[in-house]
Amino acid sequence: MGKVTLIDFWASWCQPCRTANPKVVALYNEFHKQGLNIISVSLDKDAEDWKTAIAKDGLIWTQVSNLKEMDDPIVKQYGVSLIPTTFLLDVSGKVVGIDMPHEEMKLKIRQLLNKK
């Protein structure tokens, strides 16, 4: 709450997730100083694979995982059925976008940050 936040569900073993990670890094680099917060939720089972992927992909923001893959309770809470899945939240915590195309997400983030 209080920040525009992107919640990114991913896993080290998910090739589409790893392919998408550079775009998430680009969003972070462009908007973090303006107030964008990113939280990555890993659906990994192996801690070492997860940590290696974080380092290799340069994911320097908050990373969380219960190491339960799709059995993680947050998966059910957010209704995630496949990854990568992203949720964009406004400063009040309301979901304002799910799995938005990159350019559309950039525009929405810019709009949300300008409203603050």
N, CA, C and O atoms as a printed pandas DataFrame, in Angstrom:
     atom_number atom_name residue_name chain_id  residue_number  x_coord  y_coord  z_coord
0              1         N          MET        A               1    0.847   -1.180    0.000
1              2        CA          MET        A               1    0.000    0.000    0.000
2              3         C          MET        A               1    0.893    1.244    0.000
3              4         O          MET        A               1    1.967    1.274    0.600
4              5         N          GLY        A               2    0.406    2.243   -0.686
5              6        CA          GLY        A               2    1.132    3.500   -0.731
6              7         C          GLY        A               2    2.075    3.631   -1.906
7              8         O          GLY        A               2    2.609    4.713   -2.149
8              9         N          LYS        A               3    2.293    2.536   -2.650
9             10        CA          LYS        A               3    3.163    2.572   -3.823
10            11         C          LYS        A               3    2.503    1.820   -4.975
11            12         O          LYS        A               3    1.771    0.854   -4.764
12            13         N          VAL        A               4    2.771    2.273   -6.172
13            14        CA          VAL        A               4    2.395    1.499   -7.349
14            15         C          VAL        A               4    3.265    0.238   -7.290
15            16         O          VAL        A               4    4.485    0.323   -7.153
16            17         N          THR        A               5    2.628   -0.925   -7.396
17            18        CA          THR        A               5    3.349   -2.190   -7.205
18            19         C          THR        A               5    3.034   -3.181   -8.312
19            20         O          THR        A               5    1.881   -3.357   -8.706
20            21         N          LEU        A               6    4.076   -3.817   -8.797
21            22        CA          LEU        A               6    3.936   -4.918   -9.744
22            23         C          LEU        A               6    4.257   -6.202   -8.994
23            24         O          LEU        A               6    5.344   -6.346   -8.435
24            25         N          ILE        A               7    3.317   -7.129   -8.984
25            26        CA          ILE        A               7    3.551   -8.450   -8.398
26            27         C          ILE        A               7    3.764   -9.409   -9.560
27            28         O          ILE        A               7    2.894   -9.574  -10.416
28            29         N          ASP        A               8    4.928  -10.036   -9.577
29            30        CA          ASP        A               8    5.343  -10.892  -10.682
30            31         C          ASP        A               8    5.489  -12.328  -10.199
31            32         O          ASP        A               8    6.377  -12.630   -9.402
32            33         N          PHE        A               9    4.624  -13.208  -10.677
33            34        CA          PHE        A               9    4.713  -14.631  -10.365
34            35         C          PHE        A               9    5.580  -15.290  -11.440
35            36         O          PHE        A               9    5.324  -15.131  -12.633
36            37         N          TRP        A              10    6.599  -16.025  -11.014
37            38        CA          TRP        A              10    7.544  -16.622  -11.949
38            39         C          TRP        A              10    8.211  -17.825  -11.281
39            40         O          TRP        A              10    7.910  -18.149  -10.133
40            41         N          ALA        A              11    9.116  -18.482  -12.006
41            42        CA          ALA        A              11    9.935  -19.562  -11.450
42            43         C          ALA        A              11   11.189  -19.719  -12.296
43            44         O          ALA        A              11   11.199  -19.397  -13.484
44            45         N          SER        A              12   12.225  -20.208  -11.678
45            46        CA          SER        A              12   13.496  -20.383  -12.390
46            47         C          SER        A              12   13.391  -21.390  -13.531
47            48         O          SER        A              12   14.089  -21.262  -14.536
48            49         N          TRP        A              13   12.530  -22.382  -13.384
49            50        CA          TRP        A              13   12.372  -23.440  -14.379
50            51         C          TRP        A              13   11.431  -23.057  -15.515
51            52         O          TRP        A              13   11.285  -23.813  -16.475
52            53         N          CYS        A              14   10.793  -21.900  -15.421
53            54        CA          CYS        A              14    9.795  -21.446  -16.402
54            55         C          CYS        A              14   10.477  -20.613  -17.491
55            56         O          CYS        A              14   10.842  -19.462  -17.253
56            57         N          GLN        A              15   10.649  -21.186  -18.671
57            58        CA          GLN        A              15   11.359  -20.472  -19.740
58            59         C          GLN        A              15   10.645  -19.189  -20.160
59            60         O          GLN        A              15   11.317  -18.177  -20.360
60            61         N          PRO        A              16    9.312  -19.179  -20.306
61            62        CA          PRO        A              16    8.657  -17.900  -20.634
62            63         C          PRO        A              16    8.888  -16.835  -19.551
63            64         O          PRO        A              16    8.976  -15.646  -19.858
64            65         N          CYS        A              17    8.984  -17.261  -18.297
65            66        CA          CYS        A              17    9.268  -16.319  -17.204
66            67         C          CYS        A              17   10.655  -15.724  -17.371
67            68         O          CYS        A              17   10.843  -14.514  -17.248
68            69         N          ARG        A              18   11.611  -16.574  -17.648
69            70        CA          ARG        A              18   12.997  -16.127  -17.787
70            71         C          ARG        A              18   13.138  -15.217  -19.002
71            72         O          ARG        A              18   13.930  -14.275  -18.990
72            73         N          THR        A              19   12.368  -15.501  -20.047
73            74        CA          THR        A              19   12.377  -14.650  -21.237
74            75         C          THR        A              19   11.771  -13.283  -20.924
75            76         O          THR        A              19   12.196  -12.270  -21.479
76            77         N          ALA        A              20   10.777  -13.256  -20.035
77            78        CA          ALA        A              20   10.112  -11.998  -19.664
78            79         C          ALA        A              20   10.916  -11.181  -18.656
79            80         O          ALA        A              20   10.714   -9.971  -18.554
80            81         N          ASN        A              21   11.816  -11.807  -17.915
81            82        CA          ASN        A              21   12.530  -11.103  -16.855
82            83         C          ASN        A              21   13.257   -9.837  -17.311
83            84         O          ASN        A              21   13.237   -8.851  -16.574
84            85         N          PRO        A              22   13.899   -9.808  -18.485
85            86        CA          PRO        A              22   14.545   -8.554  -18.894
86            87         C          PRO        A              22   13.558   -7.379  -19.016
87            88         O          PRO        A              22   13.936   -6.233  -18.774
88            89         N          LYS        A              23   12.325   -7.650  -19.381
89            90        CA          LYS        A              23   11.331   -6.578  -19.459
90            91         C          LYS        A              23   10.945   -6.085  -18.068
91            92         O          LYS        A              23   10.699   -4.895  -17.874
92            93         N          VAL        A              24   10.892   -6.998  -17.103
93            94        CA          VAL        A              24   10.596   -6.603  -15.726
94            95         C          VAL        A              24   11.765   -5.774  -15.186
95            96         O          VAL        A              24   11.552   -4.769  -14.507
96            97         N          VAL        A              25   12.991   -6.191  -15.483
97            98        CA          VAL        A              25   14.183   -5.426  -15.086
98            99         C          VAL        A              25   14.119   -4.020  -15.695
99           100         O          VAL        A              25   14.426   -3.036  -15.022
100          101         N          ALA        A              26   13.722   -3.931  -16.957
101          102        CA          ALA        A              26   13.629   -2.624  -17.621
102          103         C          ALA        A              26   12.590   -1.736  -16.935
103          104         O          ALA        A              26   12.817   -0.538  -16.765
104          105         N          LEU        A              27   11.456   -2.309  -16.542
105          106        CA          LEU        A              27   10.440   -1.533  -15.815
106          107         C          LEU        A              27   11.006   -1.020  -14.498
107          108         O          LEU        A              27   10.817    0.143  -14.139
108          109         N          TYR        A              28   11.693   -1.890  -13.789
109          110        CA          TYR        A              28   12.297   -1.497  -12.519
110          111         C          TYR        A              28   13.288   -0.344  -12.732
111          112         O          TYR        A              28   13.247    0.665  -12.028
112          113         N          ASN        A              29   14.168   -0.517  -13.709
113          114        CA          ASN        A              29   15.186    0.500  -13.970
114          115         C          ASN        A              29   14.576    1.839  -14.374
115          116         O          ASN        A              29   15.095    2.895  -14.010
116          117         N          GLU        A              30   13.493    1.798  -15.111
117          118        CA          GLU        A              30   12.870    3.036  -15.584
118          119         C          GLU        A              30   12.027    3.719  -14.504
119          120         O          GLU        A              30   12.003    4.948  -14.430
120          121         N          PHE        A              31   11.342    2.945  -13.674
121          122        CA          PHE        A              31   10.325    3.538  -12.795
122          123         C          PHE        A              31   10.571    3.426  -11.286
123          124         O          PHE        A              31    9.850    4.053  -10.511
124          125         N          HIS        A              32   11.543    2.664  -10.858
125          126        CA          HIS        A              32   11.717    2.480   -9.411
126          127         C          HIS        A              32   11.982    3.800   -8.682
127          128         O          HIS        A              32   11.393    4.054   -7.631
128          129         N          LYS        A              33   12.848    4.626   -9.221
129          130        CA          LYS        A              33   13.172    5.893   -8.558
130          131         C          LYS        A              33   11.973    6.830   -8.496
131          132         O          LYS        A              33   11.943    7.755   -7.685
132          133         N          GLN        A              34   10.978    6.586   -9.361
133          134        CA          GLN        A              34    9.765    7.404   -9.358
134          135         C          GLN        A              34    8.713    6.823   -8.407
135          136         O          GLN        A              34    7.680    7.450   -8.176
136          137         N          GLY        A              35    8.966    5.626   -7.851
137          138        CA          GLY        A              35    8.052    5.072   -6.866
138          139         C          GLY        A              35    7.493    3.697   -7.165
139          140         O          GLY        A              35    6.682    3.193   -6.388
140          141         N          LEU        A              36    7.898    3.063   -8.274
141          142        CA          LEU        A              36    7.399    1.716   -8.570
142          143         C          LEU        A              36    8.053    0.693   -7.645
143          144         O          LEU        A              36    9.270    0.690   -7.460
144          145         N          ASN        A              37    7.233   -0.161   -7.077
145          146        CA          ASN        A              37    7.688   -1.257   -6.251
146          147         C          ASN        A              37    7.414   -2.558   -7.013
147          148         O          ASN        A              37    6.350   -2.716   -7.612
148          149         N          ILE        A              38    8.365   -3.477   -6.988
149          150        CA          ILE        A              38    8.149   -4.795   -7.607
150          151         C          ILE        A              38    8.366   -5.854   -6.536
151          152         O          ILE        A              38    9.319   -5.792   -5.759
152          153         N          ILE        A              39    7.471   -6.815   -6.511
153          154        CA          ILE        A              39    7.616   -7.988   -5.647
154          155         C          ILE        A              39    7.502   -9.207   -6.551
155          156         O          ILE        A              39    6.491   -9.400   -7.227
156          157         N          SER        A              40    8.536  -10.017   -6.556
157          158        CA          SER        A              40    8.504  -11.248   -7.338
158          159         C          SER        A              40    8.190  -12.416   -6.426
159          160         O          SER        A              40    8.814  -12.592   -5.379
160          161         N          VAL        A              41    7.215  -13.211   -6.835
161          162        CA          VAL        A              41    6.806  -14.396   -6.091
162          163         C          VAL        A              41    7.241  -15.606   -6.909
163          164         O          VAL        A              41    6.691  -15.890   -7.973
164          165         N          SER        A              42    8.234  -16.307   -6.393
165          166        CA          SER        A              42    8.757  -17.466   -7.106
166          167         C          SER        A              42    7.963  -18.715   -6.751
167          168         O          SER        A              42    7.666  -18.977   -5.586
168          169         N          LEU        A              43    7.632  -19.467   -7.773
169          170        CA          LEU        A              43    6.942  -20.739   -7.582
170          171         C          LEU        A              43    7.915  -21.893   -7.801
171          172         O          LEU        A              43    7.594  -22.913   -8.412
172          173         N          ASP        A              44    9.110  -21.686   -7.279
173          174        CA          ASP        A              44   10.146  -22.710   -7.333
174          175         C          ASP        A              44    9.984  -23.706   -6.193
175          176         O          ASP        A              44    9.220  -23.494   -5.252
176          177         N          LYS        A              45   10.727  -24.794   -6.313
177          178        CA          LYS        A              45   10.795  -25.790   -5.239
178          179         C          LYS        A              45   12.231  -25.903   -4.712
179          180         O          LYS        A              45   12.449  -26.295   -3.565
180          181         N          ASP        A              46   13.187  -25.563   -5.545
181          182        CA          ASP        A              46   14.596  -25.685   -5.193
182          183         C          ASP        A              46   15.183  -24.293   -4.922
183          184         O          ASP        A              46   15.238  -23.452   -5.820
184          185         N          ALA        A              47   15.613  -24.061   -3.695
185          186        CA          ALA        A              47   16.122  -22.742   -3.291
186          187         C          ALA        A              47   17.365  -22.338   -4.079
187          188         O          ALA        A              47   17.516  -21.171   -4.439
188          189         N          GLU        A              48   18.247  -23.282   -4.347
189          190        CA          GLU        A              48   19.476  -22.954   -5.053
190          191         C          GLU        A              48   19.197  -22.525   -6.491
191          192         O          GLU        A              48   19.783  -21.555   -6.971
192          193         N          ASP        A              49   18.308  -23.238   -7.182
193          194        CA          ASP        A              49   17.938  -22.857   -8.547
194          195         C          ASP        A              49   17.301  -21.466   -8.561
195          196         O          ASP        A              49   17.581  -20.653   -9.441
196          197         N          TRP        A              50   16.450  -21.210   -7.582
197          198        CA          TRP        A              50   15.777  -19.916   -7.465
198          199         C          TRP        A              50   16.797  -18.785   -7.275
199          200         O          TRP        A              50   16.758  -17.781   -7.986
200          201         N          LYS        A              51   17.704  -18.957   -6.316
201          202        CA          LYS        A              51   18.703  -17.924   -6.038
202          203         C          LYS        A              51   19.649  -17.707   -7.211
203          204         O          LYS        A              51   20.055  -16.578   -7.487
204          205         N          THR        A              52   19.999  -18.785   -7.898
205          206        CA          THR        A              52   20.872  -18.670   -9.070
206          207         C          THR        A              52   20.182  -17.866  -10.169
207          208         O          THR        A              52   20.807  -17.014  -10.801
208          209         N          ALA        A              53   18.913  -18.130  -10.397
209          210        CA          ALA        A              53   18.158  -17.411  -11.430
210          211         C          ALA        A              53   18.025  -15.924  -11.082
211          212         O          ALA        A              53   18.126  -15.070  -11.962
212          213         N          ILE        A              54   17.799  -15.617   -9.804
213          214        CA          ILE        A              54   17.709  -14.221   -9.370
214          215         C          ILE        A              54   18.998  -13.490   -9.720
215          216         O          ILE        A              54   18.970  -12.398  -10.287
216          217         N          ALA        A              55   20.117  -14.098   -9.382
217          218        CA          ALA        A              55   21.415  -13.471   -9.653
218          219         C          ALA        A              55   21.681  -13.358  -11.155
219          220         O          ALA        A              55   22.112  -12.311  -11.638
220          221         N          LYS        A              56   21.422  -14.433  -11.880
221          222        CA          LYS        A              56   21.707  -14.450  -13.318
222          223         C          LYS        A              56   20.853  -13.439  -14.077
223          224         O          LYS        A              56   21.330  -12.806  -15.019
224          225         N          ASP        A              57   19.582  -13.285  -13.670
225          226        CA          ASP        A              57   18.669  -12.387  -14.376
226          227         C          ASP        A              57   18.701  -10.962  -13.836
227          228         O          ASP        A              57   18.049  -10.080  -14.395
228          229         N          GLY        A              58   19.450  -10.719  -12.757
229          230        CA          GLY        A              58   19.588   -9.369  -12.216
230          231         C          GLY        A              58   18.325   -8.828  -11.565
231          232         O          GLY        A              58   17.990   -7.655  -11.723
232          233         N          LEU        A              59   17.629   -9.685  -10.836
233          234        CA          LEU        A              59   16.369   -9.305  -10.188
234          235         C          LEU        A              59   16.682   -8.760   -8.798
235          236         O          LEU        A              59   16.753   -9.519   -7.832
236          237         N          ILE        A              60   16.869   -7.440   -8.696
237          238        CA          ILE        A              60   17.407   -6.836   -7.477
238          239         C          ILE        A              60   16.339   -6.334   -6.505
239          240         O          ILE        A              60   16.674   -5.756   -5.471
240          241         N          TRP        A              61   15.082   -6.541   -6.815
241          242        CA          TRP        A              61   13.994   -6.106   -5.936
242          243         C          TRP        A              61   13.589   -7.254   -5.015
243          244         O          TRP        A              61   14.218   -8.313   -5.026
244          245         N          THR        A              62   12.543   -7.048   -4.220
245          246        CA          THR        A              62   12.083   -8.036   -3.251
246          247         C          THR        A              62   11.665   -9.340   -3.931
247          248         O          THR        A              62   10.885   -9.348   -4.883
248          249         N          GLN        A              63   12.209  -10.435   -3.413
249          250        CA          GLN        A              63   11.917  -11.778   -3.912
250          251         C          GLN        A              63   11.379  -12.609   -2.757
251          252         O          GLN        A              63   11.964  -12.616   -1.674
252          253         N          VAL        A              64   10.271  -13.308   -2.976
253          254        CA          VAL        A              64    9.725  -14.184   -1.945
254          255         C          VAL        A              64    9.374  -15.543   -2.553
255          256         O          VAL        A              64    9.055  -15.645   -3.737
256          257         N          SER        A              65    9.439  -16.572   -1.727
257          258        CA          SER        A              65    9.031  -17.901   -2.156
258          259         C          SER        A              65    8.848  -18.786   -0.932
259          260         O          SER        A              65    9.618  -18.709    0.026
260          261         N          ASN        A              66    7.838  -19.612   -0.973
261          262        CA          ASN        A              66    7.658  -20.651    0.043
262          263         C          ASN        A              66    8.204  -21.982   -0.441
263          264         O          ASN        A              66    8.124  -22.992    0.258
264          265         N          LEU        A              67    8.767  -21.973   -1.661
265          266        CA          LEU        A              67    9.344  -23.173   -2.272
266          267         C          LEU        A              67    8.332  -24.309   -2.348
267          268         O          LEU        A              67    8.646  -25.466   -2.067
268          269         N          LYS        A              68    7.094  -23.947   -2.740
269          270        CA          LYS        A              68    6.015  -24.931   -2.837
270          271         C          LYS        A              68    5.429  -25.003   -4.242
271          272         O          LYS        A              68    4.354  -25.570   -4.436
272          273         N          GLU        A              69    6.127  -24.433   -5.222
273          274        CA          GLU        A              69    5.636  -24.380   -6.591
274          275         C          GLU        A              69    4.176  -23.922   -6.624
275          276         O          GLU        A              69    3.827  -22.947   -5.959
276          277         N          MET        A              70    3.331  -24.597   -7.375
277          278        CA          MET        A              70    1.943  -24.170   -7.529
278          279         C          MET        A              70    1.077  -24.477   -6.305
279          280         O          MET        A              70   -0.106  -24.137   -6.283
280          281         N          ASP        A              71    1.658  -25.115   -5.293
281          282        CA          ASP        A              71    0.928  -25.379   -4.050
282          283         C          ASP        A              71    1.061  -24.235   -3.044
283          284         O          ASP        A              71    0.554  -24.326   -1.926
284          285         N          ASP        A              72    1.736  -23.170   -3.437
285          286        CA          ASP        A              72    1.891  -22.009   -2.559
286          287         C          ASP        A              72    0.523  -21.373   -2.319
287          288         O          ASP        A              72   -0.218  -21.152   -3.277
288          289         N          PRO        A              73    0.168  -21.073   -1.074
289          290        CA          PRO        A              73   -1.154  -20.480   -0.788
290          291         C          PRO        A              73   -1.439  -19.187   -1.554
291          292         O          PRO        A              73   -2.594  -18.900   -1.869
292          293         N          ILE        A              74   -0.404  -18.406   -1.857
293          294        CA          ILE        A              74   -0.634  -17.148   -2.573
294          295         C          ILE        A              74   -1.113  -17.399   -4.001
295          296         O          ILE        A              74   -1.773  -16.547   -4.595
296          297         N          VAL        A              75   -0.785  -18.564   -4.549
297          298        CA          VAL        A              75   -1.255  -18.931   -5.888
298          299         C          VAL        A              75   -2.782  -18.999   -5.893
299          300         O          VAL        A              75   -3.439  -18.495   -6.803
300          301         N          LYS        A              76   -3.318  -19.622   -4.877
301          302        CA          LYS        A              76   -4.777  -19.722   -4.768
302          303         C          LYS        A              76   -5.393  -18.357   -4.473
303          304         O          LYS        A              76   -6.438  -18.014   -5.026
304          305         N          GLN        A              77   -4.749  -17.580   -3.604
305          306        CA          GLN        A              77   -5.259  -16.261   -3.231
306          307         C          GLN        A              77   -5.398  -15.349   -4.450
307          308         O          GLN        A              77   -6.379  -14.616   -4.573
308          309         N          TYR        A              78   -4.413  -15.396   -5.348
309          310        CA          TYR        A              78   -4.438  -14.547   -6.532
310          311         C          TYR        A              78   -5.051  -15.236   -7.746
311          312         O          TYR        A              78   -5.219  -14.602   -8.788
312          313         N          GLY        A              79   -5.385  -16.513   -7.634
313          314        CA          GLY        A              79   -5.989  -17.228   -8.751
314          315         C          GLY        A              79   -5.034  -17.471   -9.904
315          316         O          GLY        A              79   -5.445  -17.498  -11.065
316          317         N          VAL        A              80   -3.765  -17.646   -9.588
317          318        CA          VAL        A              80   -2.752  -17.865  -10.617
318          319         C          VAL        A              80   -2.835  -19.315  -11.086
319          320         O          VAL        A              80   -2.779  -20.240  -10.276
320          321         N          SER        A              81   -2.969  -19.504  -12.395
321          322        CA          SER        A              81   -3.031  -20.859  -12.929
322          323         C          SER        A              81   -1.864  -21.160  -13.872
323          324         O          SER        A              81   -1.625  -22.319  -14.214
324          325         N          LEU        A              82   -1.148  -20.132  -14.286
325          326        CA          LEU        A              82    0.037  -20.322  -15.119
326          327         C          LEU        A              82    0.985  -19.170  -14.873
327          328         O          LEU        A              82    0.591  -18.114  -14.377
328          329         N          ILE        A              83    2.248  -19.387  -15.227
329          330        CA          ILE        A              83    3.242  -18.335  -15.073
330          331         C          ILE        A              83    3.997  -18.162  -16.378
331          332         O          ILE        A              83    4.127  -19.114  -17.147
332          333         N          PRO        A              84    4.495  -16.965  -16.639
333          334        CA          PRO        A              84    4.475  -15.794  -15.775
334          335         C          PRO        A              84    3.081  -15.149  -15.723
335          336         O          PRO        A              84    2.333  -15.157  -16.700
336          337         N          THR        A              85    2.770  -14.604  -14.573
337          338        CA          THR        A              85    1.551  -13.819  -14.377
338          339         C          THR        A              85    1.946  -12.579  -13.593
339          340         O          THR        A              85    2.682  -12.663  -12.609
340          341         N          THR        A              86    1.450  -11.419  -14.038
341          342        CA          THR        A              86    1.748  -10.173  -13.341
342          343         C          THR        A              86    0.456   -9.455  -12.974
343          344         O          THR        A              86   -0.535   -9.487  -13.704
344          345         N          PHE        A              87    0.506   -8.810  -11.820
345          346        CA          PHE        A              87   -0.591   -7.985  -11.333
346          347         C          PHE        A              87   -0.032   -6.594  -11.075
347          348         O          PHE        A              87    0.973   -6.444  -10.380
348          349         N          LEU        A              88   -0.677   -5.585  -11.630
349          350        CA          LEU        A              88   -0.299   -4.203  -11.368
350          351         C          LEU        A              88   -1.297   -3.619  -10.385
351          352         O          LEU        A              88   -2.505   -3.650  -10.624
352          353         N          LEU        A              89   -0.787   -3.082   -9.270
353          354        CA          LEU        A              89   -1.629   -2.513   -8.221
354          355         C          LEU        A              89   -1.393   -1.013   -8.124
355          356         O          LEU        A              89   -0.263   -0.542   -8.260
356          357         N          ASP        A              90   -2.465   -0.267   -7.890
357          358        CA          ASP        A              90   -2.313    1.168   -7.672
358          359         C          ASP        A              90   -1.902    1.423   -6.225
359          360         O          ASP        A              90   -1.712    0.476   -5.462
360          361         N          VAL        A              91   -1.765    2.683   -5.842
361          362        CA          VAL        A              91   -1.272    3.014   -4.509
362          363         C          VAL        A              91   -2.207    2.550   -3.393
363          364         O          VAL        A              91   -1.780    2.412   -2.247
364          365         N          SER        A              92   -3.481    2.308   -3.717
365          366        CA          SER        A              92   -4.417    1.829   -2.703
366          367         C          SER        A              92   -4.413    0.308   -2.586
367          368         O          SER        A              92   -5.095   -0.246   -1.725
368          369         N          GLY        A              93   -3.646   -0.379   -3.452
369          370        CA          GLY        A              93   -3.587   -1.836   -3.435
370          371         C          GLY        A              93   -4.594   -2.498   -4.350
371          372         O          GLY        A              93   -4.704   -3.724   -4.373
372          373         N          LYS        A              94   -5.336   -1.690   -5.112
373          374        CA          LYS        A              94   -6.327   -2.225   -6.049
374          375         C          LYS        A              94   -5.635   -2.728   -7.318
375          376         O          LYS        A              94   -4.775   -2.046   -7.875
376          377         N          VAL        A              95   -6.016   -3.925   -7.768
377          378        CA          VAL        A              95   -5.478   -4.475   -9.007
378          379         C          VAL        A              95   -6.044   -3.671  -10.175
379          380         O          VAL        A              95   -7.258   -3.581  -10.352
380          381         N          VAL        A              96   -5.143   -3.088  -10.968
381          382        CA          VAL        A              96   -5.561   -2.271  -12.112
382          383         C          VAL        A              96   -5.114   -2.869  -13.440
383          384         O          VAL        A              96   -5.415   -2.323  -14.501
384          385         N          GLY        A              97   -4.398   -3.988  -13.386
385          386        CA          GLY        A              97   -3.975   -4.647  -14.614
386          387         C          GLY        A              97   -3.430   -6.032  -14.322
387          388         O          GLY        A              97   -2.738   -6.252  -13.327
388          389         N          ILE        A              98   -3.755   -6.961  -15.211
389          390        CA          ILE        A              98   -3.252   -8.334  -15.108
390          391         C          ILE        A              98   -2.676   -8.729  -16.453
391          392         O          ILE        A              98   -3.348   -8.624  -17.479
392          393         N          ASP        A              99   -1.434   -9.182  -16.448
393          394        CA          ASP        A              99   -0.767   -9.665  -17.668
394          395         C          ASP        A              99   -0.877   -8.678  -18.829
395          396         O          ASP        A              99   -1.177   -9.067  -19.958
396          397         N          MET        A             100   -0.637   -7.428  -18.549
397          398        CA          MET        A             100   -0.715   -6.403  -19.579
398          399         C          MET        A             100    0.485   -6.513  -20.526
399          400         O          MET        A             100    1.587   -6.841  -20.088
400          401         N          PRO        A             101    0.280   -6.244  -21.816
401          402        CA          PRO        A             101    1.431   -6.166  -22.724
402          403         C          PRO        A             101    2.415   -5.104  -22.213
403          404         O          PRO        A             101    2.009   -4.125  -21.587
404          405         N          HIS        A             102    3.689   -5.305  -22.482
405          406        CA          HIS        A             102    4.748   -4.471  -21.908
406          407         C          HIS        A             102    4.525   -2.972  -22.118
407          408         O          HIS        A             102    4.588   -2.200  -21.161
408          409         N          GLU        A             103    4.269   -2.560  -23.344
409          410        CA          GLU        A             103    4.112   -1.124  -23.616
410          411         C          GLU        A             103    2.878   -0.554  -22.924
411          412         O          GLU        A             103    2.899    0.579  -22.442
412          413         N          GLU        A             104    1.810   -1.336  -22.876
413          414        CA          GLU        A             104    0.599   -0.905  -22.180
414          415         C          GLU        A             104    0.864   -0.775  -20.676
415          416         O          GLU        A             104    0.372    0.145  -20.022
416          417         N          MET        A             105    1.647   -1.709  -20.147
417          418        CA          MET        A             105    1.976   -1.651  -18.721
418          419         C          MET        A             105    2.828   -0.417  -18.426
419          420         O          MET        A             105    2.605    0.267  -17.428
420          421         N          LYS        A             106    3.794   -0.134  -19.284
421          422        CA          LYS        A             106    4.617    1.059  -19.090
422          423         C          LYS        A             106    3.755    2.317  -19.052
423          424         O          LYS        A             106    3.951    3.180  -18.195
424          425         N          LEU        A             107    2.820    2.422  -19.960
425          426        CA          LEU        A             107    1.938    3.580  -20.011
426          427         C          LEU        A             107    1.104    3.676  -18.734
427          428         O          LEU        A             107    0.962    4.758  -18.165
428          429         N          LYS        A             108    0.558    2.556  -18.288
429          430        CA          LYS        A             108   -0.277    2.544  -17.083
430          431         C          LYS        A             108    0.551    2.902  -15.849
431          432         O          LYS        A             108    0.093    3.662  -14.996
432          433         N          ILE        A             109    1.760    2.361  -15.750
433          434        CA          ILE        A             109    2.639    2.692  -14.620
434          435         C          ILE        A             109    2.935    4.183  -14.617
435          436         O          ILE        A             109    2.867    4.833  -13.574
436          437         N          ARG        A             110    3.258    4.720  -15.773
437          438        CA          ARG        A             110    3.545    6.154  -15.886
438          439         C          ARG        A             110    2.340    6.975  -15.413
439          440         O          ARG        A             110    2.502    7.943  -14.670
440          441         N          GLN        A             111    1.143    6.593  -15.839
441          442        CA          GLN        A             111   -0.068    7.298  -15.432
442          443         C          GLN        A             111   -0.271    7.217  -13.914
443          444         O          GLN        A             111   -0.570    8.219  -13.265
444          445         N          LEU        A             112   -0.107    6.018  -13.362
445          446        CA          LEU        A             112   -0.296    5.829  -11.928
446          447         C          LEU        A             112    0.712    6.627  -11.107
447          448         O          LEU        A             112    0.360    7.207  -10.080
448          449         N          LEU        A             113    1.947    6.655  -11.553
449          450        CA          LEU        A             113    2.982    7.387  -10.827
450          451         C          LEU        A             113    2.755    8.898  -10.886
451          452         O          LEU        A             113    3.085    9.616   -9.942
452          453         N          ASN        A             114    2.194    9.374  -11.986
453          454        CA          ASN        A             114    1.921   10.793  -12.140
454          455         C          ASN        A             114    0.734   11.244  -11.282
455          456         O          ASN        A             114    0.598   12.433  -10.996
456          457         N          LYS        A             115   -0.126   10.307  -10.869
457          458        CA          LYS        A             115   -1.290   10.630  -10.027
458          459         C          LYS        A             115   -0.893   10.829   -8.571
459          460         O          LYS        A             115   -1.618   11.473   -7.812
460          461         N          LYS        A             116    0.246   10.285   -8.179
461          462        CA          LYS        A             116    0.639   10.309   -6.760
462          463         C          LYS        A             116    0.769   11.708   -6.218
463          464         O          LYS        A             116    1.092   11.887   -5.044
